Amino acid sequence: MKSIIGWLHKGAEGVAAAMLAAMFLTFILQIFSRYILVSPIGWTLELCLTLWVWIVFWGNAFVVRHKDHVTFDVLYLSVRPGLRRIFALITSAAIAIGFAISLYPTWDYIDFLKIKKSAILAIPLNLVFSIYAVFVIAVVLTYAYRFFLVVRHGDPDHRGHSNGVKNES
């Protein structure tokens, strides 16, 4: 199971890297056309913006791990493990439930955007912003799974740690 998850994670990183490469090449094309050919290409800006939206939400849905996020955990790390577990359960449940509640209104608005298209490339805006719905679903599943792990094993990010310092014994 871990090898399948590892393979999927590497695939998600590859997709993010490909989108970043496409955005970079599009940006270089825009610079070349604007400053060398003195004839800017309008669609490059639109494509870069669309790719940026997709990179941010794709990356946060499938590439960035929970422990890689910036956290303000001074209080969390200063309490005993039992209370940390309660904090982890509350935050995991709150995030999963909050995003789950937001899914229907989010999808409703994304579906509404099918009547609009981007200015130059005429990409339906529901397609442009559909990645946000994927992100919301990924967050709900991630934090529901995190809740399950905390119930079963305690806080998965701080096992073997005391006040943020790893035990070497």
MDAnalysis code that builds the backbone (N, CA, C; Angstrom):
import MDAnalysis as mda
import numpy as np

u = mda.Universe.empty(507, n_residues=169, atom_resindex=np.repeat(np.arange(169), 3), trajectory=True)
u.add_TopologyAttr("name", ["N", "CA", "C"] * 169)
u.add_TopologyAttr("resid", np.arange(1, 170))
u.add_TopologyAttr("resname", ["MET", "LYS", "SER", "ILE", "ILE", "GLY", "TRP", "LEU", "HIS", "LYS", "GLY", "ALA", "GLU", "GLY", "VAL", "ALA", "ALA", "ALA", "MET", "LEU", "ALA", "ALA", "MET", "PHE", "LEU", "THR", "PHE", "ILE", "LEU", "GLN", "ILE", "PHE", "SER", "ARG", "TYR", "ILE", "LEU", "VAL", "SER", "PRO", "ILE", "GLY", "TRP", "THR", "LEU", "GLU", "LEU", "CYS", "LEU", "THR", "LEU", "TRP", "VAL", "TRP", "ILE", "VAL", "PHE", "TRP", "GLY", "ASN", "ALA", "PHE", "VAL", "VAL", "ARG", "HIS", "LYS", "ASP", "HIS", "VAL", "THR", "PHE", "ASP", "VAL", "LEU", "TYR", "LEU", "SER", "VAL", "ARG", "PRO", "GLY", "LEU", "ARG", "ARG", "ILE", "PHE", "ALA", "LEU", "ILE", "THR", "SER", "ALA", "ALA", "ILE", "ALA", "ILE", "GLY", "PHE", "ALA", "ILE", "SER", "LEU", "TYR", "PRO", "THR", "TRP", "ASP", "TYR", "ILE", "ASP", "PHE", "LEU", "LYS", "ILE", "LYS", "LYS", "SER", "ALA", "ILE", "LEU", "ALA", "ILE", "PRO", "LEU", "ASN", "LEU", "VAL", "PHE", "SER", "ILE", "TYR", "ALA", "VAL", "PHE", "VAL", "ILE", "ALA", "VAL", "VAL", "LEU", "THR", "TYR", "ALA", "TYR", "ARG", "PHE", "PHE", "LEU", "VAL", "VAL", "ARG", "HIS", "GLY", "ASP", "PRO", "ASP", "HIS", "ARG", "GLY", "HIS", "SER", "ASN", "GLY", "VAL", "LYS", "ASN", "GLU", "SER"])
u.atoms.positions = np.array([
    [0.825, -1.204, 0.000],
    [0.000, 0.000, 0.000],
    [0.859, 1.253, 0.000],
    [1.953, 1.233, 0.811],
    [2.822, 2.402, 0.874],
    [3.502, 2.656, -0.463],
    [3.823, 1.587, -1.221],
    [4.467, 1.789, -2.518],
    [3.495, 2.421, -3.517],
    [2.221, 2.066, -3.431],
    [1.217, 2.675, -4.316],
    [1.054, 4.149, -3.978],
    [0.980, 4.472, -2.680],
    [0.852, 5.872, -2.265],
    [2.099, 6.650, -2.676],
    [3.269, 6.039, -2.509],
    [4.513, 6.688, -2.932],
    [4.529, 6.944, -4.428],
    [4.058, 5.978, -5.196],
    [3.996, 6.128, -6.645],
    [3.020, 7.241, -7.038],
    [1.860, 7.288, -6.372],
    [0.882, 8.341, -6.649],
    [1.436, 9.716, -6.271],
    [2.163, 9.787, -5.141],
    [2.757, 11.055, -4.715],
    [3.798, 11.525, -5.743],
    [4.627, 10.615, -6.227],
    [5.621, 10.968, -7.253],
    [4.925, 11.403, -8.538],
    [3.821, 10.748, -8.886],
    [3.061, 11.153, -10.074],
    [2.481, 12.552, -9.914],
    [1.948, 12.845, -8.709],
    [1.405, 14.186, -8.439],
    [2.501, 15.236, -8.503],
    [3.693, 14.900, -7.982],
    [4.830, 15.822, -8.090],
    [5.204, 16.045, -9.553],
    [5.133, 14.982, -10.347],
    [5.446, 15.094, -11.777],
    [4.464, 15.994, -12.506],
    [3.180, 15.859, -12.172],
    [2.160, 16.726, -12.780],
    [2.413, 18.183, -12.398],
    [2.710, 18.425, -11.118],
    [2.990, 19.793, -10.656],
    [4.235, 20.339, -11.359],
    [5.260, 19.514, -11.491],
    [6.482, 19.952, -12.170],
    [6.220, 20.249, -13.646],
    [5.392, 19.433, -14.285],
    [5.067, 19.672, -15.694],
    [4.290, 20.982, -15.866],
    [3.349, 21.233, -14.950],
    [2.613, 22.504, -15.027],
    [3.544, 23.687, -14.785],
    [4.463, 23.549, -13.848],
    [5.415, 24.622, -13.572],
    [6.328, 24.850, -14.771],
    [6.766, 23.778, -15.417],
    [7.601, 23.902, -16.619],
    [6.823, 24.581, -17.748],
    [5.559, 24.193, -17.930],
    [4.729, 24.825, -18.966],
    [4.539, 26.312, -18.673],
    [4.324, 26.639, -17.407],
    [4.166, 28.043, -17.038],
    [5.459, 28.811, -17.292],
    [6.592, 28.228, -16.948],
    [7.878, 28.884, -17.155],
    [8.141, 29.107, -18.645],
    [7.906, 28.088, -19.461],
    [8.129, 28.226, -20.907],
    [7.189, 29.266, -21.525],
    [5.957, 29.292, -21.049],
    [5.007, 30.301, -21.515],
    [5.469, 31.696, -21.123],
    [5.989, 31.828, -19.923],
    [6.516, 33.104, -19.440],
    [7.724, 33.542, -20.273],
    [8.620, 32.617, -20.582],
    [9.789, 32.935, -21.414],
    [9.342, 33.348, -22.814],
    [8.330, 32.674, -23.359],
    [7.782, 33.050, -24.663],
    [7.235, 34.469, -24.627],
    [6.545, 34.812, -23.550],
    [6.006, 36.163, -23.409],
    [7.121, 37.201, -23.352],
    [8.166, 36.920, -22.603],
    [9.296, 37.854, -22.520],
    [9.943, 38.007, -23.901],
    [10.156, 36.904, -24.591],
    [10.764, 36.946, -25.920],
    [9.901, 37.756, -26.895],
    [8.616, 37.483, -26.889],
    [7.741, 38.186, -27.843],
    [7.598, 39.667, -27.498],
    [7.600, 39.996, -26.232],
    [7.422, 41.388, -25.822],
    [8.678, 42.217, -26.038],
    [9.852, 41.688, -25.671],
    [11.055, 42.510, -25.672],
    [11.972, 42.265, -26.867],
    [11.885, 41.123, -27.496],
    [12.720, 40.849, -28.675],
    [11.934, 41.133, -29.958],
    [10.729, 40.580, -30.038],
    [9.901, 40.786, -31.233],
    [9.081, 42.066, -31.154],
    [9.012, 42.673, -29.985],
    [8.214, 43.875, -29.707],
    [6.766, 43.675, -30.167],
    [6.253, 42.489, -29.890],
    [4.880, 42.152, -30.234],
    [4.345, 41.177, -29.186],
    [3.800, 41.708, -28.081],
    [3.350, 40.814, -27.002],
    [2.226, 39.879, -27.442],
    [2.240, 38.709, -26.851],
    [1.217, 37.696, -27.117],
    [0.265, 37.698, -25.920],
    [-1.010, 37.921, -26.154],
    [-1.975, 38.065, -25.070],
    [-2.297, 36.791, -24.327],
    [-2.324, 35.664, -25.007],
    [-2.766, 34.430, -24.364],
    [-1.767, 33.898, -23.353],
    [-0.512, 34.319, -23.434],
    [0.490, 33.784, -22.515],
    [0.204, 34.186, -21.067],
    [-0.232, 35.418, -20.859],
    [-0.565, 35.857, -19.505],
    [-1.734, 35.036, -18.955],
    [-2.736, 34.843, -19.776],
    [-3.902, 34.071, -19.349],
    [-3.526, 32.622, -19.014],
    [-2.689, 32.029, -19.831],
    [-2.259, 30.659, -19.568],
    [-1.416, 30.584, -18.298],
    [-0.520, 31.549, -18.098],
    [0.296, 31.568, -16.869],
    [-0.583, 31.694, -15.630],
    [-1.577, 32.546, -15.680],
    [-2.464, 32.715, -14.525],
    [-3.259, 31.439, -14.247],
    [-3.757, 30.822, -15.292],
    [-4.518, 29.576, -15.125],
    [-3.631, 28.473, -14.573],
    [-2.423, 28.349, -15.121],
    [-1.503, 27.337, -14.615],
    [-1.116, 27.608, -13.164],
    [-0.966, 28.878, -12.807],
    [-0.618, 29.208, -11.420],
    [-1.717, 28.754, -10.457],
    [-2.962, 29.017, -10.812],
    [-4.082, 28.562, -9.976],
    [-4.028, 27.044, -9.829],
    [-3.804, 26.338, -10.916],
    [-3.757, 24.882, -10.866],
    [-2.551, 24.375, -10.071],
    [-1.400, 25.007, -10.222],
    [-0.207, 24.572, -9.484],
    [-0.422, 24.723, -7.984],
    [-0.972, 25.854, -7.568],
    [-1.177, 26.106, -6.143],
    [-2.123, 25.076, -5.540],
    [-3.276, 24.875, -6.151],
    [-4.252, 23.964, -5.554],
    [-3.890, 22.498, -5.766],
    [-3.321, 22.147, -6.900],
    [-2.863, 20.773, -7.126],
    [-1.760, 20.430, -6.121],
    [-0.804, 21.332, -6.001],
    [0.305, 21.089, -5.082],
    [-0.153, 20.937, -3.650],
    [-1.064, 21.802, -3.213],
    [-1.545, 21.722, -1.835],
    [-2.481, 20.543, -1.622],
    [-3.114, 20.066, -2.668],
    [-3.991, 18.896, -2.534],
    [-3.190, 17.596, -2.499],
    [-2.133, 17.497, -3.315],
    [-1.485, 16.197, -3.508],
    [0.016, 16.143, -3.231],
    [0.677, 17.277, -3.130],
    [2.133, 17.242, -2.993],
    [2.592, 17.665, -1.599],
    [2.101, 18.780, -1.103],
    [2.535, 19.305, 0.190],
    [1.941, 18.448, 1.305],
    [2.807, 17.969, 2.191],
    [2.359, 17.145, 3.313],
    [1.963, 18.043, 4.483],
    [1.203, 17.481, 5.400],
    [0.750, 18.231, 6.572],
    [1.935, 18.815, 7.339],
    [2.978, 18.032, 7.523],
    [4.120, 18.491, 8.314],
    [4.937, 19.564, 7.598],
    [4.705, 19.779, 6.307],
    [5.427, 20.807, 5.568],
    [4.770, 22.184, 5.669],
    [3.563, 22.237, 6.198],
    [2.869, 23.512, 6.351],
    [3.449, 24.290, 7.523],
    [3.403, 25.601, 7.424],
    [3.810, 26.448, 8.532],
    [2.751, 26.317, 9.620],
    [3.191, 26.066, 10.847],
    [2.252, 25.933, 11.955],
    [2.709, 26.798, 13.123],
    [1.748, 27.237, 13.884],
    [2.014, 27.965, 15.116],
    [1.682, 27.006, 16.253],
    [2.677, 26.240, 16.662],
    [2.419, 25.133, 17.566],
    [3.101, 25.266, 18.922],
    [3.388, 26.481, 19.345],
    [4.033, 26.677, 20.643],
    [3.160, 26.111, 21.757],
    [1.892, 26.464, 21.765],
    [0.971, 25.948, 22.779],
    [0.822, 24.434, 22.634],
    [0.653, 23.987, 21.410],
    [0.456, 22.563, 21.134],
    [1.619, 21.729, 21.662],
    [2.833, 22.180, 21.409],
    [4.005, 21.417, 21.834],
    [4.292, 21.553, 23.328],
    [3.696, 22.529, 23.983],
    [3.979, 22.740, 25.408],
    [3.066, 21.925, 26.328],
    [2.062, 21.274, 25.771],
    [1.144, 20.489, 26.606],
    [1.512, 19.014, 26.543],
    [0.949, 18.244, 27.476],
    [1.240, 16.807, 27.530],
    [0.623, 16.092, 26.317],
    [1.148, 14.924, 25.973],
    [0.682, 14.191, 24.784],
    [-0.819, 13.921, 24.745],
    [-1.450, 13.668, 25.890],
    [-2.895, 13.410, 25.894],
    [-3.687, 14.614, 25.414],
    [-3.281, 15.797, 25.859],
    [-3.951, 17.018, 25.423],
    [-3.611, 17.335, 23.971],
    [-2.382, 17.022, 23.558],
    [-2.008, 17.184, 22.143],
    [-2.916, 16.345, 21.259],
    [-3.197, 15.146, 21.720],
    [-4.071, 14.251, 20.955],
    [-5.458, 14.871, 20.804],
    [-5.975, 15.449, 21.890],
    [-7.283, 16.107, 21.831],
    [-7.232, 17.289, 20.862],
    [-6.172, 18.095, 20.937],
    [-6.007, 19.218, 20.010],
    [-5.981, 18.715, 18.565],
    [-5.214, 17.658, 18.310],
    [-5.110, 17.110, 16.952],
    [-6.460, 16.594, 16.462],
    [-7.222, 15.955, 17.356],
    [-8.552, 15.468, 16.970],
    [-9.491, 16.627, 16.640],
    [-9.474, 17.653, 17.490],
    [-10.359, 18.805, 17.267],
    [-10.007, 19.518, 15.972],
    [-8.725, 19.764, 15.753],
    [-8.351, 20.500, 14.534],
    [-8.597, 19.663, 13.283],
    [-8.289, 18.370, 13.336],
    [-8.542, 17.519, 12.170],
    [-10.030, 17.463, 11.845],
    [-10.849, 17.291, 12.876],
    [-12.302, 17.242, 12.656],
    [-12.820, 18.582, 12.163],
    [-12.361, 19.674, 12.743],
    [-12.837, 20.999, 12.331],
    [-12.486, 21.287, 10.874],
    [-11.267, 20.959, 10.483],
    [-10.852, 21.201, 9.095],
    [-11.656, 20.314, 8.144],
    [-11.759, 19.026, 8.453],
    [-12.500, 18.101, 7.578],
    [-13.965, 18.504, 7.466],
    [-14.598, 18.809, 8.584],
    [-16.016, 19.171, 8.574],
    [-16.227, 20.522, 7.886],
    [-15.380, 21.486, 8.204],
    [-15.514, 22.812, 7.585],
    [-15.393, 22.761, 6.066],
    [-14.390, 22.047, 5.588],
    [-14.239, 21.936, 4.139],
    [-15.352, 21.102, 3.518],
    [-15.811, 20.066, 4.219],
    [-16.919, 19.255, 3.703],
    [-18.184, 20.097, 3.565],
    [-18.438, 20.941, 4.554],
    [-19.614, 21.819, 4.493],
    [-19.500, 22.802, 3.329],
    [-18.280, 23.231, 3.033],
    [-18.096, 24.208, 1.953],
    [-18.129, 23.582, 0.560],
    [-18.114, 22.252, 0.482],
    [-18.023, 21.596, -0.825],
    [-19.223, 21.884, -1.730],
    [-20.433, 21.750, -1.220],
    [-21.595, 21.977, -2.079],
    [-21.667, 23.416, -2.590],
    [-21.554, 24.445, -1.728],
    [-21.585, 25.812, -2.263],
    [-20.428, 26.092, -3.231],
    [-19.285, 25.496, -2.951],
    [-18.139, 25.665, -3.843],
    [-18.448, 25.072, -5.212],
    [-18.945, 23.839, -5.210],
    [-19.255, 23.193, -6.486],
    [-20.375, 23.941, -7.219],
    [-21.346, 24.427, -6.473],
    [-22.442, 25.182, -7.069],
    [-21.913, 26.409, -7.816],
    [-20.974, 27.121, -7.203],
    [-20.414, 28.309, -7.847],
    [-19.531, 27.921, -9.038],
    [-18.739, 26.868, -8.888],
    [-17.903, 26.422, -10.011],
    [-18.791, 26.002, -11.175],
    [-19.878, 25.325, -10.889],
    [-20.820, 24.929, -11.940],
    [-21.446, 26.157, -12.607],
    [-21.736, 27.181, -11.824],
    [-22.273, 28.436, -12.367],
    [-21.299, 29.067, -13.354],
    [-20.011, 28.900, -13.106],
    [-18.994, 29.520, -13.959],
    [-18.926, 28.922, -15.363],
    [-19.674, 27.844, -15.622],
    [-19.651, 27.250, -16.971],
    [-20.190, 28.214, -18.023],
    [-20.940, 29.239, -17.592],
    [-21.486, 30.197, -18.558],
    [-20.465, 31.262, -18.956],
    [-19.312, 31.295, -18.260],
    [-18.282, 32.281, -18.571],
    [-17.054, 31.596, -19.135],
    [-16.333, 32.332, -19.971],
    [-15.097, 31.821, -20.554],
    [-13.990, 32.834, -20.324],
    [-12.760, 32.344, -20.350],
    [-11.623, 33.251, -20.206],
    [-11.568, 34.174, -21.427],
    [-10.918, 35.305, -21.275],
    [-10.974, 36.375, -22.271],
    [-10.369, 36.012, -23.619],
    [-9.223, 35.386, -23.637],
    [-8.518, 35.173, -24.904],
    [-8.595, 33.717, -25.368],
    [-8.298, 32.800, -24.491],
    [-8.286, 31.385, -24.865],
    [-9.671, 30.747, -24.845],
    [-10.643, 31.450, -24.307],
    [-12.028, 30.976, -24.217],
    [-12.142, 29.641, -23.484],
    [-11.347, 29.486, -22.432],
    [-11.427, 28.296, -21.586],
    [-12.614, 28.501, -20.646],
    [-13.521, 27.550, -20.556],
    [-14.632, 27.706, -19.609],
    [-14.087, 27.888, -18.184],
    [-14.597, 28.883, -17.480],
    [-14.075, 29.178, -16.150],
    [-14.376, 28.083, -15.131],
    [-15.400, 27.275, -15.392],
    [-15.624, 26.155, -14.479],
    [-14.473, 25.157, -14.561],
    [-13.867, 25.017, -15.733],
    [-12.701, 24.158, -15.877],
    [-11.491, 24.775, -15.165],
    [-11.309, 26.074, -15.315],
    [-10.189, 26.758, -14.675],
    [-10.243, 26.576, -13.163],
    [-11.424, 26.748, -12.569],
    [-11.546, 26.727, -11.116],
    [-11.979, 25.379, -10.544],
    [-12.150, 24.371, -11.394],
    [-12.536, 23.044, -10.895],
    [-11.460, 22.440, -10.001],
    [-10.223, 22.857, -10.172],
    [-9.150, 22.346, -9.330],
    [-9.405, 22.679, -7.863],
    [-10.124, 23.764, -7.597],
    [-10.406, 24.100, -6.206],
    [-11.315, 23.050, -5.562],
    [-12.268, 22.534, -6.320],
    [-13.134, 21.476, -5.785],
    [-12.322, 20.213, -5.508],
    [-11.379, 19.906, -6.385],
    [-10.486, 18.760, -6.160],
    [-9.681, 18.983, -4.877],
    [-9.190, 20.203, -4.699],
    [-8.455, 20.562, -3.490],
    [-9.315, 20.371, -2.239],
    [-10.557, 20.845, -2.278],
    [-11.450, 20.718, -1.117],
    [-11.674, 19.247, -0.784],
    [-11.925, 18.424, -1.775],
    [-12.128, 16.987, -1.546],
    [-10.869, 16.359, -0.953],
    [-9.715, 16.727, -1.482],
    [-8.455, 16.188, -0.961],
    [-8.232, 16.600, 0.494],
    [-8.568, 17.828, 0.832],
    [-8.413, 18.292, 2.223],
    [-9.349, 17.510, 3.141],
    [-10.587, 17.322, 2.731],
    [-11.542, 16.571, 3.552],
    [-11.025, 15.153, 3.783],
    [-10.584, 14.484, 2.728],
    [-10.096, 13.107, 2.870],
    [-8.814, 13.049, 3.702],
    [-7.921, 13.999, 3.494],
    [-6.658, 14.025, 4.232],
    [-6.893, 14.192, 5.725],
    [-7.746, 15.141, 6.095],
    [-7.954, 15.400, 7.516],
    [-8.892, 14.393, 8.166],
    [-9.764, 13.774, 7.396],
    [-10.555, 12.666, 7.940],
    [-9.624, 11.482, 8.228],
    [-8.693, 11.229, 7.328],
    [-7.706, 10.162, 7.544],
    [-6.786, 10.507, 8.714],
    [-6.389, 11.751, 8.806],
    [-5.558, 12.201, 9.931],
    [-6.308, 12.000, 11.256],
    [-7.602, 12.320, 11.270],
    [-8.426, 12.101, 12.464],
    [-8.384, 10.623, 12.848],
    [-8.573, 9.756, 11.862],
    [-8.524, 8.308, 12.083],
    [-7.176, 7.885, 12.657],
    [-6.079, 8.416, 12.105],
    [-4.747, 8.075, 12.602],
    [-4.541, 8.537, 14.040],
    [-5.030, 9.722, 14.362],
    [-4.879, 10.237, 15.726],
    [-5.684, 9.380, 16.708],
    [-6.888, 8.994, 16.327],
    [-7.696, 8.128, 17.190],
    [-6.972, 6.804, 17.418],
    [-6.412, 6.292, 16.367],
    [-5.804, 4.962, 16.430],
    [-4.407, 4.953, 17.049],
    [-3.574, 5.964, 16.704],
    [-2.160, 5.901, 17.089],
    [-1.648, 7.128, 17.836],
    [-2.469, 8.106, 18.080],
    [-1.969, 9.359, 18.645],
    [-1.556, 10.281, 17.513],
    [-0.958, 11.412, 17.833],
    [-0.586, 12.391, 16.820],
    [0.531, 11.833, 15.935],
    [0.278, 11.639, 14.636],
    [1.289, 11.034, 13.761],
    [2.512, 11.922, 13.532],
    [2.398, 13.222, 13.742],
    [3.530, 14.115, 13.494],
    [4.447, 14.269, 14.687],
    [3.991, 13.930, 15.882],
    [4.799, 14.209, 17.061],
    [5.028, 12.982, 17.931],
    [4.854, 11.794, 17.374],
    [5.187, 10.598, 18.142],
    [6.692, 10.559, 18.353],
    [7.107, 10.270, 19.542],
    [8.537, 10.201, 19.836],
    [9.163, 11.562, 20.056],
    [8.356, 12.605, 20.194],
    [8.866, 13.952, 20.413],
    [8.391, 14.446, 21.772],
    [9.204, 15.236, 22.398],
    [8.820, 15.865, 23.652],
    [9.101, 17.350, 23.521],
    [8.053, 18.152, 23.540],
    [8.170, 19.598, 23.376],
    [8.916, 19.967, 22.102],
    [8.664, 19.214, 21.033],
    [9.228, 19.542, 19.741],
    [10.646, 19.048, 19.539],
    [11.256, 18.400, 20.530],
    [12.623, 17.905, 20.413],
    [12.567, 16.393, 20.292],
    [13.162, 15.885, 19.242],
    [13.099, 14.451, 19.001],
    [13.909, 13.693, 20.046],
    [13.304, 12.641, 20.583],
    [14.019, 11.776, 21.531],
    [14.962, 10.888, 20.750],
    [16.207, 10.870, 21.130],
    [17.209, 10.062, 20.424],
    [17.384, 8.682, 21.045],
    [16.684, 8.378, 22.115],
    [16.872, 7.091, 22.779],
    [16.115, 5.988, 22.095],
])
